[in-house]
C-alpha cells in the first residue's frame, strides 16, 4: 500500500479478486454488468449472521452495518446479509469503482399497505438509471425507463418490471413464495444514516429474525433455503422444494451456498416466526 492509498483500497481489491474479476472494471454499462453478475454468483442473500446476532440479544449494530464489516465477513466466511447490509456494501463497492451509485428505499409487497421495508441500489449511467438489487439477484442490471416496462426473462431468476401509479414495480420470486410478489421502488438517494436507522427498526420484528433464509445464483439455477425448506428454482422454470432438518440445512449452507463451517456452526435453530406486531393475528 502506498502513502496515497486509503485503507479500504486493499479490502476492495481483495473483494474484486474473490468475485473473480481480474481487473478493476470501468464505471460503464459493461463494467456494471460485470460487477453485478459476479455479485449474484458469489455473494448470497442470507440472514445467517443476523440470526446469530438476534438470538444472542446482541445490542451492538447489526452485522454488515458497515461495508468494512460486511466484506470482511464475506471474505472469511462467505456470508452475505439481508437487504440493508447487502445494498449498503454494494453501494460502497460501486462508488469506490467510480460509479454514480445511489442507495434506494423500496417496499416488498408481502402484504398491502405496509411501510417501506427494503434497501436496494441503483446506478446512473449516461444512457439512464439501472437497478442492481442485491436481494432479488436478477443477474443483469434492470433499466428504469419511465412509463415503459422492462424485463429479464430468465426462467429461474427472471423478473418483470412495470410502472404502476407512478412508481416502478418489479415482480420476482422469493424462495418462500415462489409464485411471486412485487417490490415497489419508492425513492433513491437515501443516506447511510437512513439505511442504518431502517435496519435498526427490524430489531424488534423481521421475517429474517427467526428462521433461516438464504439464496444465491448457481449456474442457471437459484438455490437456497427458506423457512425450513430447501428450494431450487430450475433453469426450465420449475421449482423443487423439500423440508430439511437442521443437519441438512447446515450441509446446504456449506456445500451449496458456500458458507464456512465455522460460521454455520454458530447458527441457532429456527424458531417459528411470530406475526408482525400490531397485525390482526398478533392479537389472537
ZAZA-656536 format. One line per 4 residues: number of its first residue (from 1); their letters; for each residue x negated, y negated, z negated of C-alpha. Coordinates in Angstrom, 2 decimals, m for minus. Layout:
BEGIN
NUM	a	X/Y/Z  ...
This chain:
BEGIN
1	xxxx	0.00/0.00/0.00  m1.38/m3.40/0.96  m1.14/m6.55/m1.14  1.75/m7.77/1.04
5	xxxx	3.82/m4.59/0.74  6.83/m4.51/m1.57  7.30/m1.58/m3.98  10.38/m0.38/m2.07
9	xxxx	8.44/m0.10/1.20  6.76/3.13/0.12  10.07/4.55/m1.11  11.91/3.77/2.12
13	xxxx	9.06/5.23/4.16  9.49/8.47/2.21  13.23/8.32/2.88  12.68/7.98/6.65
17	xxxx	10.26/10.91/6.57  12.71/13.17/4.75  15.50/12.06/7.09  13.35/13.44/9.92
21	xxxx	12.85/10.05/11.56  9.24/9.90/12.68  9.17/6.17/13.36  10.76/3.05/11.99
25	xxxx	13.94/2.52/14.03  14.55/m0.88/15.56  17.73/m2.76/14.48  19.59/m1.92/17.71
29	xxxx	22.54/0.25/18.60  20.27/3.20/19.30  18.40/2.65/16.05  21.68/2.60/14.13
33	xxxx	22.84/5.82/15.78  19.53/7.48/14.86  19.67/6.47/11.20  23.35/7.23/10.69
37	xxxx	23.25/10.62/12.43  20.29/11.62/10.25  22.12/10.41/7.11  25.17/12.54/7.93
41	xxxx	22.98/15.65/8.36  20.73/15.11/5.37  22.47/13.14/2.60  25.65/14.66/1.15
45	xxxx	28.67/13.02/m0.30  28.80/14.63/m3.74  29.69/13.91/m7.34  27.13/16.22/m8.98
49	xxxx	25.19/13.53/m10.84  28.39/11.68/m11.70  29.91/14.81/m13.25  26.80/15.37/m15.35
53	xxxx	26.87/11.72/m16.45  30.61/11.59/m17.16  30.72/14.85/m19.10  27.86/13.63/m21.32
57	xxxx	29.81/10.42/m22.09  26.71/8.52/m20.98  27.29/4.76/m21.41  24.47/3.77/m19.08
61	xxxx	25.24/2.67/m15.49  26.36/5.47/m13.22  23.69/7.43/m11.36  22.96/5.89/m7.98
65	xxxx	23.98/2.40/m9.11  20.74/1.13/m7.53  19.23/2.19/m4.22  15.98/2.99/m6.02
69	xxxx	17.68/5.46/m8.37  19.79/6.91/m5.56  16.90/7.62/m3.20  14.51/8.89/m5.87
73	xxxx	17.13/11.43/m6.93  17.76/12.42/m3.30  14.05/12.87/m2.63  13.69/15.02/m5.74
77	xxxx	16.99/16.90/m5.88  18.81/16.45/m2.55  21.78/14.77/m4.23  23.83/12.04/m2.66
81	xxxx	26.61/10.32/m4.56  30.18/9.11/m4.35  31.21/6.19/m2.18  29.89/3.22/m4.17
85	xxxx	26.41/4.67/m4.67  26.13/6.16/m1.17  27.25/2.97/0.52  25.06/0.76/m1.67
89	xxxx	21.97/2.82/m0.87  22.75/2.96/2.85  23.23/m0.81/2.90  19.83/m1.30/1.24
93	xxxx	18.07/1.02/3.71  19.67/m0.62/6.73  18.80/m4.09/5.51  15.20/m3.01/4.92
97	xxxx	15.13/m1.83/8.53  16.29/m5.28/9.68  19.95/m4.54/10.43  22.64/m7.11/9.65
101	xxxx	24.46/m4.75/7.29  27.38/m5.62/5.01  28.99/m3.80/2.12  32.69/m3.18/2.60
105	xxxx	35.69/m2.53/0.39  38.39/m0.14/1.59  41.29/1.94/0.32  41.58/5.69/0.62
109	xxxx	45.34/6.01/1.02  45.76/9.19/m1.01  48.97/7.55/m2.23  50.84/4.44/m1.11
113	xxxx	50.33/1.08/m2.79  47.08/1.87/m4.58  44.32/m0.73/m5.09  41.03/m0.66/m3.17
117	xxxx	39.03/2.39/m4.21  36.32/2.96/m1.60  32.93/1.50/m0.75  31.63/1.51/2.80
121	xxxx	29.15/m0.19/5.16  29.35/m1.97/8.48  26.62/m3.34/10.75  26.82/m6.34/13.04
125	xxxx	25.12/m5.79/16.40  25.00/m8.01/19.47  27.99/m6.25/21.03  30.17/m6.03/17.92
129	xxxx	30.68/m4.64/14.46  30.15/m0.95/13.67  31.31/1.19/10.76  28.86/3.68/9.23
133	xxxx	30.78/5.29/6.39  28.68/7.44/4.06  31.62/9.39/2.61  33.54/10.23/5.77
137	xxxx	30.28/11.14/7.57  31.65/10.71/11.09  28.16/11.23/12.64  28.35/8.31/15.09
141	xxxx	28.93/4.61/14.33  32.54/3.56/14.98  33.07/0.21/16.67  35.59/m2.24/15.23
145	xxxx	37.29/m3.77/18.22  40.28/m5.91/17.23  43.64/m4.68/18.48  42.09/m1.58/20.07
149	xxxx	41.93/1.99/18.86  38.65/3.84/18.55  37.80/7.46/18.02  35.08/10.03/17.60
153	xxxx	36.86/13.21/18.59  34.52/15.90/17.30  36.64/18.93/16.26  35.06/19.19/12.80
157	xxxx	34.36/15.65/11.64  36.21/13.66/14.27  38.10/10.54/13.27  40.76/8.37/14.87
161	xxxx	40.93/4.64/14.20  43.55/2.02/14.96  44.84/m1.33/13.73  47.95/m1.41/11.55
165	xxxx	49.34/m4.63/10.12  46.14/m6.45/10.99  43.76/m4.03/9.27  41.66/m1.21/10.65
169	xxxx	42.61/2.33/9.55  40.59/5.49/10.06  42.30/8.88/9.93  39.96/11.62/8.70
173	xxxx	39.89/14.99/6.88  38.70/15.16/3.26  37.81/18.70/2.21  40.51/18.70/m0.47
177	xxxx	43.16/17.55/2.03  42.22/18.99/5.39  45.45/17.87/7.05  44.01/14.37/6.58
181	xxxx	44.91/10.91/5.42  43.92/7.35/6.27  41.29/4.97/4.99  42.24/1.29/5.30
185	xxxx	39.39/m1.22/5.57  40.13/m4.34/3.58  37.09/m6.63/3.96  33.35/m6.83/4.38
189	xxxx	30.69/m8.95/2.70  31.05/m7.56/m0.83  28.18/m8.32/m3.20  26.06/m5.83/m5.11
193	xxxx	27.74/m7.02/m8.31  31.22/m6.34/m6.89  30.15/m2.82/m5.90  28.75/m2.29/m9.39
197	xxxx	31.95/m3.55/m11.03  34.24/m1.44/m8.83  32.09/1.59/m9.51  32.29/0.97/m13.26
201	xxxx	36.08/0.77/m13.04  36.07/4.50/m12.21  34.57/5.35/m15.60  37.93/5.97/m17.26
205	xxxx	39.50/7.94/m14.41  38.49/9.02/m10.93  39.25/12.16/m8.91  35.47/12.71/m8.99
209	xxxx	35.07/12.64/m12.79  36.36/16.14/m13.47  35.91/18.58/m10.56  33.16/19.15/m8.03
213	xxxx	33.44/17.65/m4.57  30.63/17.82/m2.00  30.37/17.68/1.78  27.64/17.47/4.42
217	xxxx	27.43/17.97/8.17  25.61/21.16/9.15  25.15/21.80/12.86  28.61/21.43/14.40
221	xxxx	30.43/22.03/11.12  31.22/20.33/7.85  30.51/22.46/4.80  31.19/21.83/1.15
225	xxxx	33.24/22.32/m1.97  36.38/20.62/m3.17  38.25/21.21/m6.40  37.50/24.91/m6.77
229	xxxx	37.47/25.78/m3.07  34.64/26.37/m0.62  35.65/24.65/2.61  34.25/24.68/6.14
233	xxxx	35.55/22.54/8.98  34.53/24.51/12.04  33.38/23.28/15.44  36.58/24.57/17.08
237	xxxx	38.75/22.54/14.71  39.76/25.43/12.47  39.33/25.45/8.70  38.10/28.12/6.31
241	xxxx	38.93/27.84/2.61  38.39/30.22/m0.28  38.37/29.91/m4.07  34.94/30.15/m5.69
245	xxxx	33.75/30.86/m9.20  31.05/28.88/m10.97  28.21/31.12/m9.78  29.28/30.87/m6.15
249	xxxx	29.73/27.11/m6.19  26.19/26.76/m7.57  24.86/29.02/m4.81  26.60/26.95/m2.14
253	xxxx	25.22/23.71/m3.56  21.67/25.05/m3.41  21.71/27.16/m0.24  24.18/25.30/1.95
257	xxxx	24.35/21.70/0.72  20.63/21.60/m0.12  20.51/20.54/m3.78  17.74/21.59/m6.13
261	xxxx	18.28/24.39/m8.60  17.11/22.02/m11.34  19.97/19.57/m10.83  22.58/22.27/m10.18
265	xxxx	21.63/23.97/m13.46  22.84/20.82/m15.26  26.25/20.82/m13.57  29.12/21.23/m16.03
269	xxxx	32.07/23.49/m15.21  35.12/21.96/m13.57  38.00/20.86/m15.74  41.46/20.13/m14.33
273	xxxx	41.83/16.56/m13.07  44.46/14.72/m15.13  46.92/12.41/m13.38  45.84/8.78/m12.99
277	xxxx	46.62/6.57/m15.99  49.94/4.81/m15.51  51.23/7.28/m12.95  54.65/8.86/m13.35
281	xxxx	53.14/12.28/m14.04  50.74/10.83/m16.64  53.67/10.21/m18.93  55.17/13.67/m18.62
